[in-house]
């Protein structure tokens, strides 16, 4: 195998990760992707028909999206039995010790976490392809978050001063007490926008102070020096390496994306109220489930950012991956939501798996929502590479208030639309399930009549948006965004050139723009004509008819006066 490239077969249900990993591997001179797929069934069908049999099968055992498909462990057993000479390399997020022990006992040659550095991953793949072993050791969360000293210089216990420890405990207790008071005010009182911003800022300051105290002031600990450390097991030239995963995120944000995600989660936690003139799909959810679905979208969005960083996509690659990233975000959220709250036992006629069902529903949601989301590519470039955001043809630096405000609006609109897309499928396909109604809906929407009324309102709104509101927004060169202001969902319009969208309008949507243009052309002239007619009517009524009436009245009064005088003379 030294005179040719390593033939690799890729299997991963995450299409974004799969494509990124394939791009990274194809960039290596000594590696070649002979096939890639997302499901075990496709892998079973492709393996026997390959002209170049792979030297390595790289897969994720977390393949299943529901209980009807074959588990990843069973698939590994099947591959090892059918192709005993094919090395398997697990590239997964699974970290359960029992599962990993079972897989290692099956004879799987390689294992690494998905967040492993690229250089080390390439070295591990080459090592397993040569017939050696590589099994990445797992570390505990505490070990990942600490900077451990070298083994040659064991740490010595250092006892901090007691007064400093007491000061730390007193300060943290005071901060915790103030935090609880602020949280009670935010959660229990109806606050104006200004008051909510004030209390939220105070909460952030208290959390920052809490983090600083925990980081800088010492804590009383007991250090135990364990000299019974074992050497790493070796088998010939095969060394089992240990590679700690990257440390967890700090309590304080360290990047633009973390800042945006944390502030958004803080707003979602307050419980959102829809104050727009639109009916949103998530309005049917009770407050707890509404927070949960939005948390899920934010969490999966952060996971996609991590995946993009891992596969090292450049900013130039983002435009062509835009639709793929949004579809992956929506599909993952919908799959997890269905798996948690939908009972497939009530649909015996549904022969497809959840994965196939989600793929089948994707074109509708993409055409109605995902493809219409504005400025997705600049948002990803801003969060991943901290590139400037362009607002009204002016580029603003990433840390400027203008760029941060625009990124926040775009992100709020994105997560709300994705959450609405998830609930759109639930309402259309599983809306009448009792388990869905009792676990997700508000009490007033549990009857069949109220659900039908809510869906009819949404259906009418879809048509109104498609035929009237959207063509009008395109003609006026703007996007209407859903944004979070405190605990309220509001609409905000931003300017954007939409000449291409305007040229693509057809049928009734195109006639709508013609009607608007005709109204703009005729309305001023009609107003001018009515203005002239109004002035003429005023002149006629006041200067002609009014004066005539005045003369008649004056004549009548003069006649009455003369008759009175003549009567006095006679008397």
C-alpha positions in Angstrom: 0.0 0.0 0.0 3.0 2.3 0.2 3.0 2.9 -3.6 -0.6 4.2 -3.7 -3.0 6.3 -1.8 -5.0 5.0 1.2 -8.6 4.2 0.0 -11.1 5.4 2.6 -14.8 4.7 2.9 -16.7 7.4 4.9 -20.0 6.7 6.8 -21.7 9.5 8.8 -25.3 10.5 9.2 -24.2 14.2 9.6 -24.0 15.4 6.0 -22.3 18.6 6.8 -19.6 16.8 8.8 -19.3 14.1 6.1 -18.8 16.6 3.3 -16.2 18.6 5.3 -14.3 15.5 6.3 -14.2 14.3 2.7 -12.8 17.6 1.6 -10.1 17.5 4.3 -9.1 13.9 3.4 -9.1 14.5 -0.3 -6.7 17.4 0.2 -4.1 14.8 1.6 -1.7 13.5 -1.0 -1.8 9.9 0.3 -5.5 9.6 0.9 -8.4 9.0 -1.5 -12.2 8.8 -0.8 -13.6 5.8 -2.7 -17.1 6.2 -1.4 -19.2 8.1 1.2 -22.7 7.6 2.5 -25.0 8.5 5.4 -26.8 5.2 6.2 -25.7 1.6 7.0 -28.0 0.3 4.3 -26.3 2.2 1.6 -22.9 1.1 3.0 -23.9 -2.5 2.8 -25.0 -2.1 -0.8 -21.9 -0.1 -1.9 -19.1 -2.2 -0.3 -19.5 -5.3 -2.5 -19.7 -3.2 -5.7 -16.6 -1.1 -5.2 -13.9 -1.5 -7.8 -11.2 -0.3 -5.3 -11.9 -2.0 -2.0 -11.2 0.4 0.9 -8.2 0.2 3.2 -10.1 1.9 6.0 -13.8 2.4 6.9 -14.3 5.6 8.9 -17.7 5.8 10.6 -19.7 7.2 13.4 -21.6 4.6 15.5 -24.2 7.2 16.4 -25.9 6.5 13.1 -29.5 5.8 14.1 -32.2 8.4 14.1 -34.9 6.1 15.5 -35.3 2.7 17.0 -36.3 1.0 13.7 -32.9 1.1 12.1 -29.9 -1.0 12.9 -27.8 0.3 15.7 -24.2 1.4 15.2 -22.8 -1.4 17.4 -24.7 -4.1 15.5 -23.5 -2.6 12.2 -19.9 -2.8 13.4 -20.4 -6.4 14.4 -21.8 -7.2 11.0 -18.9 -5.5 9.1 -16.3 -7.2 11.2 -17.9 -10.6 10.5 -18.4 -10.0 6.8 -15.1 -8.2 6.1 -12.7 -9.3 8.8 -9.7 -7.7 7.0 -11.3 -4.3 6.7 -10.0 -1.9 9.5 -12.7 0.2 11.2 -12.0 3.7 12.6 -14.6 5.2 14.8 -14.8 9.0 14.5 -17.7 9.8 16.8 -18.9 11.9 19.7 -19.8 8.9 21.8 -17.8 8.8 25.0 -19.6 6.3 27.1 -17.0 4.0 28.6 -19.1 0.8 28.5 -20.0 1.3 24.8 -16.3 2.0 23.9 -15.2 -1.0 25.8 -17.7 -3.2 23.9 -16.5 -1.8 20.6 -12.9 -2.3 21.4 -13.6 -5.9 22.4 -15.2 -6.4 18.9 -11.8 -5.8 17.4 -12.3 -2.3 16.1 -8.8 -0.9 15.3 -9.2 2.9 15.7 -11.2 5.4 17.7 -11.1 9.2 18.1 -13.4 12.0 19.1 -14.8 14.3 16.3 -13.1 17.3 17.9 -9.6 15.9 17.5 -7.1 18.1 15.8 -6.8 17.6 12.0 -3.1 16.8 12.2 -3.5 14.1 14.8 -6.5 12.7 13.1 -4.6 12.3 9.8 -1.7 10.6 11.7 -4.2 8.2 13.4 -5.9 7.2 10.1 -2.5 6.5 8.5 -1.5 4.4 11.6 -4.7 2.3 11.5 -4.4 1.9 7.7 -0.9 0.4 8.2 -2.4 -2.3 10.4 -1.6 -0.7 13.8 -4.0 0.4 16.5 -5.1 3.8 17.7 -7.5 4.2 20.6 -7.8 7.7 21.9 -8.1 7.8 25.7 -11.0 9.7 27.3 -10.4 12.3 30.0 -12.7 13.6 32.6 -14.2 17.1 32.4 -12.1 18.2 35.3 -8.9 17.1 33.7 -9.8 18.8 30.5 -10.4 22.1 32.3 -7.1 22.1 34.2 -3.6 22.7 33.1 -1.8 19.7 34.5 1.9 20.1 35.4 4.5 17.7 33.9 4.8 14.3 35.4 8.4 14.9 36.4 7.4 17.7 38.8 4.4 16.5 40.8 2.2 19.3 42.3 2.9 20.3 45.8 0.0 21.3 48.1 -0.1 25.0 48.8 -2.4 26.2 51.5 -3.9 29.7 50.8 -4.4 32.1 53.7 -7.6 31.5 55.7 -8.7 35.1 55.5 -8.6 35.0 51.7 -10.7 31.9 51.6 -13.2 33.5 54.0 -13.3 36.6 51.8 -14.0 34.4 48.8 -16.9 32.6 50.4 -18.4 35.8 51.7 -18.1 37.6 48.4 -19.7 34.6 46.5 -22.5 34.4 48.9 -23.3 38.1 48.6 -23.1 37.9 44.8 -25.4 34.8 44.8 -27.9 36.7 47.0 -28.0 39.7 44.7 -28.3 37.4 41.6 -31.4 35.7 43.1 -33.0 39.1 43.8 -32.4 40.3 40.2 -33.7 37.0 38.8 -36.9 37.4 40.8 -37.4 40.9 39.5 -36.9 39.8 35.9 -39.1 36.7 36.1 -42.0 38.0 38.3 -42.5 41.6 37.2 -43.8 43.1 34.0 -40.9 45.3 32.9 -40.6 47.9 30.2 -37.9 47.6 27.6 -35.7 50.1 29.4 -36.2 48.4 32.8 -35.5 44.9 31.3 -32.3 46.1 29.7 -31.2 47.6 33.1 -31.9 44.5 35.1 -30.4 42.2 32.4 -27.2 44.3 32.4 -27.0 44.1 36.2 -27.4 40.3 36.0 -24.5 40.1 33.5 -22.3 42.3 35.7 -23.0 40.1 38.7 -22.2 36.9 36.8 -19.0 38.4 35.5 -18.0 39.4 39.0 -18.9 35.8 40.2 -16.7 34.3 37.5 -13.8 36.6 38.3 -13.9 35.8 42.0 -14.0 32.0 41.3 -11.1 32.3 38.9 -8.8 34.6 41.0 -9.4 33.9 44.6 -8.2 30.5 45.9 -10.2 27.7 47.2 -9.2 25.4 50.0 -8.3 22.0 48.5 -6.6 18.8 49.6 -4.1 17.6 47.0 -3.4 13.9 46.9 -0.2 12.8 45.2 -0.9 9.5 43.4 2.3 7.7 42.4 0.5 4.6 41.1 0.2 6.0 37.6 0.3 3.3 35.0 2.2 3.4 31.7 0.3 3.6 28.5 -0.2 0.1 27.1 2.0 -0.9 24.2 1.6 -3.7 21.7 4.7 -4.0 19.6 4.9 -0.7 17.7 1.3 0.1 18.5 1.0 2.8 21.1 -2.4 3.8 22.5 -2.2 7.5 22.6 -4.0 9.9 24.9 -5.3 13.1 23.5 -7.4 15.3 25.8 -10.3 17.0 24.1 -10.4 20.8 23.9 -11.4 22.5 27.2 -15.0 23.4 27.7 -16.2 27.0 27.1 -15.5 29.4 29.9 -18.2 31.0 31.9 -17.5 34.3 30.2 -17.9 34.7 26.4 -14.6 34.7 24.6 -15.9 35.3 21.0 -18.6 37.0 19.1 -20.5 33.8 18.6 -20.5 32.9 22.3 -21.6 36.4 23.2 -24.5 36.3 20.8 -25.6 32.8 21.8 -25.5 33.6 25.5 -27.5 36.9 25.2 -30.0 35.1 23.0 -30.5 32.3 25.5 -30.9 34.9 28.2 -33.8 36.4 26.3 -35.4 33.0 25.5 -35.3 32.1 29.2 -37.6 35.0 30.1 -40.5 33.5 28.2 -41.3 35.0 24.8 -44.5 36.8 23.9 -45.5 37.3 20.3 -46.4 41.0 19.9 -46.4 41.0 16.1 -49.4 41.0 13.8 -48.4 37.6 12.5 -49.4 34.2 13.9 -46.3 32.0 14.5 -46.3 28.2 14.6 -44.6 28.2 18.0 -47.5 30.3 19.4 -49.4 27.0 19.9 -46.7 25.7 22.3 -46.9 26.2 26.0 -44.2 28.5 27.4 -41.9 25.7 28.6 -41.9 23.8 25.3 -41.4 27.1 23.4 -38.3 27.7 25.3 -37.2 24.1 24.8 -37.5 24.2 21.0 -35.6 27.5 20.8 -32.9 26.2 23.1 -32.6 23.2 20.8 -32.2 25.4 17.7 -29.5 27.5 19.4 -27.7 24.4 20.6 -27.7 22.8 17.2 -26.6 26.1 15.6 -23.6 26.1 17.9 -22.9 22.5 17.0 -22.8 23.4 13.3 -20.4 26.3 14.0 -18.1 23.7 15.8 -18.4 21.3 12.8 -17.4 24.1 10.4 -14.4 25.0 12.5 -13.4 21.3 12.6 -13.6 20.7 8.9 -11.8 24.1 8.3 -14.2 25.6 5.8 -13.1 28.9 4.5 -15.3 32.0 4.1 -15.3 31.4 0.3 -16.9 28.0 0.8 -19.8 29.4 2.8 -22.0 30.6 -0.1 -22.3 27.2 -1.7 -22.8 25.5 1.7 -25.6 28.0 2.8 -28.6 25.8 1.9 -26.8 22.7 3.2 -26.1 24.3 6.6 -29.6 25.5 7.1 -31.1 22.2 6.0 -28.9 20.3 8.4 -29.9 22.6 11.2 -33.6 22.2 10.6 -33.4 18.4 10.0 -31.4 17.8 13.2 -33.9 19.8 15.3 -36.9 18.2 13.7 -35.5 14.7 14.1 -34.8 15.2 17.8 -38.2 16.9 18.4 -40.1 14.0 16.7 -38.1 11.4 18.5 -38.9 13.0 21.8 -42.6 14.0 21.4 -44.2 12.0 18.6 -45.4 8.4 18.9 -44.9 6.6 15.6 -47.0 3.7 16.9 -50.1 5.7 16.0 -49.0 5.6 12.4 -48.7 1.9 11.4 -49.1 2.8 7.7 -46.0 5.0 7.9 -43.4 2.5 6.5 -40.5 5.0 6.2 -38.1 5.9 9.0 -37.9 9.2 10.6 -34.8 10.1 8.6 -36.7 9.4 5.3 -39.7 11.3 6.6 -37.7 14.3 7.4 -35.9 14.3 4.0 -39.3 14.0 2.4 -40.6 17.1 4.2 -37.5 19.2 3.6 -38.3 20.7 0.1 -41.5 22.3 1.4 -39.8 23.9 4.4 -36.8 25.0 2.3 -39.0 26.7 -0.3 -41.2 28.4 2.3 -38.7 29.4 4.9 -35.0 28.4 4.7 -34.3 29.7 1.2 -35.8 33.0 2.1 -33.7 33.7 5.2 -31.7 36.9 4.5 -27.9 37.4 4.9 -27.2 33.9 6.2 -23.7 33.7 4.7 -22.6 37.1 6.1 -23.9 36.0 9.5 -21.8 32.7 9.4 -18.7 34.6 8.2 -19.2 37.2 11.0 -19.5 34.5 13.8 -16.9 32.1 12.5 -14.2 34.4 11.0 -15.2 37.8 12.6 -15.5 39.4 9.2 -17.1 42.9 9.0 -20.8 43.1 8.4 -22.0 45.2 5.5 -25.0 47.5 6.4 -26.4 49.8 3.7 -23.2 49.3 1.6 -21.0 50.3 4.5 -18.7 47.7 6.1 -18.8 47.8 9.9 -16.0 46.2 12.0 -17.2 43.1 13.9 -17.0 44.7 17.4 -18.9 47.8 16.4 -22.4 48.3 17.9 -24.0 48.5 14.5 -22.5 45.1 13.4 -23.5 43.5 16.7 -27.0 44.8 16.5 -27.4 43.6 12.9 -26.0 40.2 13.6 -28.3 39.8 16.6 -31.4 40.6 14.4 -30.3 38.1 11.7 -29.7 35.4 14.3 -33.0 36.0 16.1 -34.8 35.7 12.8 -33.0 32.6 11.8 -33.7 30.6 15.0 -37.3 31.7 15.1 -37.9 30.7 11.5 -36.2 27.3 12.0 -38.3 26.7 15.1 -41.4 27.6 13.1 -40.3 25.2 10.4 -40.1 22.4 13.0 -43.6 23.1 14.3 -44.9 23.5 10.8 -44.2 19.8 10.1 -45.5 18.7 13.5 -48.8 20.6 13.0 -49.3 19.3 9.5 -48.4 15.6 10.1 -48.9 14.9 13.8 -51.0 17.8 15.1 -53.9 15.6 16.2 -51.9 13.1 18.3 -52.9 13.1 21.9 -49.4 12.8 23.1 -48.5 15.9 21.1 -51.4 17.9 22.3 -51.0 17.1 25.9 -47.2 17.5 26.1 -46.7 20.5 23.7 -49.8 22.6 23.2 -51.3 25.3 25.4 -54.5 24.3 27.1 -56.7 26.5 24.8 -55.4 24.7 21.7 -56.0 21.1 22.7 -59.5 20.7 21.2 -59.7 19.7 17.5 -61.7 22.8 16.7 -59.1 25.1 18.1 -56.3 23.2 16.3 -58.2 23.4 13.0 -58.8 27.2 13.6 -55.1 27.7 14.3 -54.0 25.8 11.2 -56.6 27.6 9.0 -55.2 30.9 10.3 -51.7 29.9 9.4 -52.9 28.7 6.0 -54.5 32.0 5.2 -51.4 33.8 6.5 -49.2 31.7 4.2 -51.2 32.8 1.2 -51.3 36.4 2.3 -47.5 36.5 2.8 -46.9 34.7 -0.5 -49.1 36.8 -2.7 -49.1 40.2 -1.0 -46.6 40.8 1.8 -43.6 39.2 0.2 -43.9 40.9 -3.3 -44.5 44.2 -1.5 -41.3 43.7 0.6 -39.3 42.8 -2.6 -40.7 45.8 -4.4 -39.8 48.1 -1.5 -36.2 46.5 -1.2 -36.5 45.3 2.4 -36.6 42.2 4.5 -39.0 41.8 7.5 -37.3 40.1 10.4 -38.5 38.6 13.6 -36.4 39.9 16.4 -36.4 39.6 20.2 -36.7 42.7 22.3 -36.6 41.7 25.9 -39.2 39.0 26.2 -41.2 40.1 23.2 -41.1 39.0 19.6 -41.3 42.0 17.3 -40.9 42.7 13.6 -38.1 44.8 12.1 -37.5 45.9 8.5 -34.0 46.2 7.1 -33.0 47.6 3.7 -31.5 45.1 1.1 -31.3 45.4 -2.7 -33.6 42.7 -4.1 -33.5 43.4 -7.9 -32.9 39.7 -8.7 -35.9 38.7 -6.6 -38.0 41.3 -8.3 -37.1 40.1 -11.8 -38.1 36.5 -10.9 -41.7 37.4 -9.8 -44.4 36.0 -11.9 -48.2 35.7 -12.0 -50.2 37.2 -9.2 -47.0 38.1 -7.3 -45.8 40.2 -10.3 -49.3 41.7 -10.8 -49.1 42.8 -7.1 -46.0 44.9 -7.8 -47.7 46.4 -10.9 -50.7 47.3 -8.7 -48.5 49.0 -6.2 -46.7 50.9 -9.0 -50.0 51.9 -10.5 -51.2 53.1 -7.2 -48.1 55.1 -6.6 -48.5 56.6 -10.1 -52.2 57.4 -9.9 -52.6 58.2 -6.2 -50.8 61.6 -6.3 -52.8 62.8 -9.3 -56.1 61.6 -7.9 -55.3 63.4 -4.7 -54.4 66.5 -6.7 -57.7 66.3 -8.6 -59.7 65.9 -5.4 -57.7 68.7 -3.9 -58.7 71.1 -6.8 -62.3 69.9 -6.6 -62.4 70.4 -2.9 -61.0 74.0 -3.2 -63.6 74.7 -5.9 -66.4 73.4 -3.7 -65.2 75.5 -0.8 -65.1 78.6 -3.0 -68.6 77.8 -4.4 -70.1 77.2 -1.0 -68.4 80.2 0.7 -68.0 82.9 -2.0 -71.1 82.2 -4.2 -73.8 80.3 -2.3 -72.7 81.6 1.1 -72.7 85.2 0.0 -76.1 84.7 -1.8 -77.5 83.3 1.4 -76.0 86.1 3.3 -77.6 88.7 1.1 -81.0 87.0 1.4 -80.7 86.9 5.1 -79.6 90.5 5.3 -82.7 91.5 3.2 -85.0 89.6 5.4 -83.5 91.3 8.5 -83.8 94.7 6.9 -87.5 94.0 6.0 -88.2 92.9 9.6 -86.5 96.1 10.9 -88.6 98.4 8.6 -91.8 96.7 9.6 -91.0 97.2 13.2 -90.2 100.9 12.8 -93.4 101.6 10.8 -95.4 99.9 13.6 -93.8 102.1 16.2 -94.6 105.2 14.1 -98.3 104.2 13.9 -98.4 103.7 17.6 
